[in-house]
Amino acid sequence: MSDTYERLFSPFSFAGLTAKNRIVMAPMGTGLPEHDGTSNARTLAYYRLRAEGGVGMMTLEASLVSPDAYGVGPELRLHGEQFLPGLTELASAIKEYDIPVGIQLWHPGRQTLLGQPIGPSAVPLSSRTPMPHAMTIDEIHEMVDWYALSAAIAKEAGFDYVEVHGAHCYLPCEFISPLSNLRDDEYGGSLENRARFPIEVVRAIKERCGADYPVSYRISGEEGAEGGFTLEDSTQVCKWLEEAGVDTISVSAGNWYALHYTIGPMFMPRGYLLHLARAIRAAVSVPVTAAGRLDDPALAEQALADGDADLIAVGRGLIADPDWPVKIRTGHRSDVRPCISCNACVDLVAQAQEARCAVNPEVGRELGWEIGEAAVAKRVMVVGGGPAGMEAARIARLRGHDVSIWDREPELGGKLDVASRAPSKHTVLDFRDYQARKLAELGVHIHTSSVVTSELVAAENPDVVVVSVGADPLIPPIPGADGPNVLDAQEILHGRVAVAPGEKVVIVGGSATGCETAEWLLGAGAEVTIVEMLPTVGQGIELITRKHLLAELKEQGLTIITRAKVTMIDANEVIYESVETGAQAAIPADRVAMAVGWRPQGEKFAADLGSRTVILAGDAARPADFVAAIQAGANAGLAI
């Protein structure tokens, strides 16, 4: 296939709007607005940068439509005149780039985490969430009016269209779903009745804003959960929505119980939702937008060629690299900073934090971010080629310093290499390879398979040493932990240990490393048990991947023992005691893998460097995740 991507970069017109190409920036929460729901300079800077990058259209993040609607905060709000100034500034700034801009209308329904959740019926999201208030008929009609009012506010602010978020089992989707709608009145029972609320929302928007004001509708092509609505149901609902006046349909999937369909982690294949878009496009005459890990331009081009969709939604790919469209259009695909679908951005926003990115340290810091030339060019030696070290080297070189990077392994990457060995995280290497390639192109002096000593540092005589040597595995003082059958879990992930099918392996520690080691071992046919002191396992894994991964591992036979402290390891078993009762038990074990934490090595290494200027970065200072590592590396590079 030609790499010109002619279809992807062809213009497209519908409902009075013209997109200069088929790429739509998908709506994704940022956590950047003010807590009162107003836009601000940081929100504007974030979206302006992505408008500059060459998208054809932009649909801004899910924005709340009524005063009683709360997500996790902060989110944009639409339901009052007080929000107009910020929204107007936001819409105006983006339209400077000659692209249609819309905003998503959102009520989380029973997924409201702050305040009283509501829904069509009193069906809680889970056993741990509050019981939602079942809406009365009058309350349903009032909510329809709130959607229409919010659309009118968006139109007044200058947005070219609105999109009703009717996917992912937020409020409109909850009415459609037989899992959350148990009503027996005109809003429940049959599919036609369950679709009544979203159809009334669309009609009310059209009545208030004008028949010619474009309305998009985002729908889950299927719920992906047992007993939920199907593609056949969604297809029929889309036909009714078109009759109600919807001008375009954006196809997603999933619900709270199937989040890996909603925002596909790296273990989901690229284009995994295309079949849904294809089926719905065949059933309606309005344009259809496809989603689901479509930031591969060749795949996006093929989807357009095959008639799967008219438009292509890209969300996380534009977080990782705002210039994704212009780089692809101008033939610089290798310059695109790859999104690895790690979902760090999503996970942070879901925890009421600001969005950050595991591969792009600028995310959330667009306002004031500047990689300016250093006042004095210095000789910089970066010791350690993990995520923090590579980013520190990149930023320092961009600022004009003479930079070298050193690592004891044959390739750069540090823990990125280990992480990539888990079957669910193979795309991590895409970023490792990108960073290594960029460092070489920038002229950073790369030294691999090199053990750095204080004597070597003295011989290099750098002005600044960035110490990013990482952290060593923590070995707890457990009797028998030094036995020949005990090893660091990383040794397994590196593939340095042969594991026979049926071999019994106990993993001490249920963190991300422990769970990923279990995934690898189960794939090799081992019998695996995780022993963890905390009440749960999977700490450090983002929510969507964690939820799916643990379910998969349990189905494959993983045994998990929590609230348990290992007290002894011998040649054939692991002894543990309950942290609650003190009762002891034994687990047969041919081999024991340690995954209990890390001990930073930065200060120990820096102590031998004398009075040189030293900056500790990443795990060398404090063990954390890749997002923290990339931020620490960027900060180190900016500080020199």
ZICORCOR-V271714 format. One line per field, one symbol per residue. phi: phi as a letter, one per 20 degrees, with the letter a starting at -180 (. if undefined). psi: psi as a letter, one per 20 degrees, with the letter a starting at -180 (. if undefined). burial: b if it has 24 or more other C-alpha atoms within 12 Angstrom, else e. Layout:
phi: ???
psi: ???
burial: ???
//
This chain:
phi: .feelfffdefbcalndcefbeedfffbfdmefffenefbfffffffgfffffofebcdfggcfdbfeecedmecfcceaffefgfffffffffffelcfccbeebcfmfefdcnefcafbecffbfddffffffegffffffgfffffffffffffoffaccfeddllegffffffffdddfcdfdbnffgffeffffffffffffeeofeefcdcecefbfmcgnefdffffffffffffffpfeacdddanbgecffefcfffeeffmfdfffffffffecdefcdecoldeefffffffffemfadccecdffeffbgegfffffendgfeffffdlfmfffffffemdffccfccffgncgfnfbeefffcfceddddodfgfffffffffffeoeedcccbfefcfplffffffffgecffgfgfgffffffffffnfedcdlceedfffgffflffcdeecemcegedffegnfeffedbfgfffffmecedegnfecddeodfgffffffgffffenfeccddcfffcdngndfgffgfffffffffeofddddlcdfdaccfcbdeccffednfdbccgbebcdebdqcdfdffffffeemeffccebmffebgbefffffffffffffee
psi: pqjhlhghkqrpqqkjqppiajppoqppqhjhrqijjqrahggghghghhhhijqhrporqppqiqhjppdiqqqqqikqhiiggghghgggghihjlqpprqppppicijpipaoqrrhrmoqgrijqqpqpoprghhghhhghgggghhhggghijphrqppnkaklaghhhhhpihiojqjbijrdrhghhigghghgghhghhhiqhjoppqppqohqhjqpirqrhgghgghhghhghijpiqppobrrahilhihgnoaiipqqkijhhgggghhiiriqqppqrmlkjohgggghhghijhrhqpppfhhiggohjgghgghjklhiipoppjkijhgggghijkrqprpiioihpijhoippmrpqhppropooookagggghgggggghjjqopqppqirhqrhcihgghihphikhihhggghggggggghijpoporkpoprhhgghhhlqhpoooljbqqppoqmppiijrijprphhhghijipppqpipopppopkaggghhggggghhijrpppppphrhrrjpipqggggggghggghhijppporlpppiqpahirpprqpigiiqqrqppphqpppliaqoqjghgghhjjcjqppppqbhhgopaahghghgggghghhi.
burial: eeeebbbbbbebebeebbbbbbbbbbbbbbbbbbebbbbbbbbbbbbbbbbbbbbbbbbbbbbbbbbbbbbbbbbbbbbbeebbbbbbbbbbbbbebbbbbbbbbbbbbbbbbeebbbbbbbbbbeeeeebbbbbeeeebeebbbbbbbbbbbbbbbbbbbbbbbbbbbbbbbbbbbbbbbbbeeebbeebbbbbbbbbbbbbbbbbbbeeebbbbbbbbbbbbbeebbbbebbbbbbbbbbebbbbbbbbbbbbbbbbbbbbbbbbbbbbbbbbbbbbbbebbebbbbbbbbbbbbbbbbbbbeebbbbbbbbbbbbbbbbbbbbbbbeeebebbbbbbbbbbbbbbbbebbbbbbbbbbbbbbbeeeebeeeeeebbbbbbbbbbbbbbbbbbbbbbbbbbbbbbbbebbbbbbbbbbbbbbbbbbbbbbbbbbbbbeebebbbbbeeebeeeebeebebbbbbbbbbbbbbbbeeebbeeebbbbbbbbbbeeeebeeeebbbbbbbbbbbbbbbbbbbbbebbbbbbbbeebbbbbbbbbbbbbbbeebeeeebbbbbbbbbbbbbeebbbbbeeeeeeeebbebbbbbbbbbbebbbbebbeebeeebbbbbbbbbbbbbbbbbbbbbbbbbbbb
//
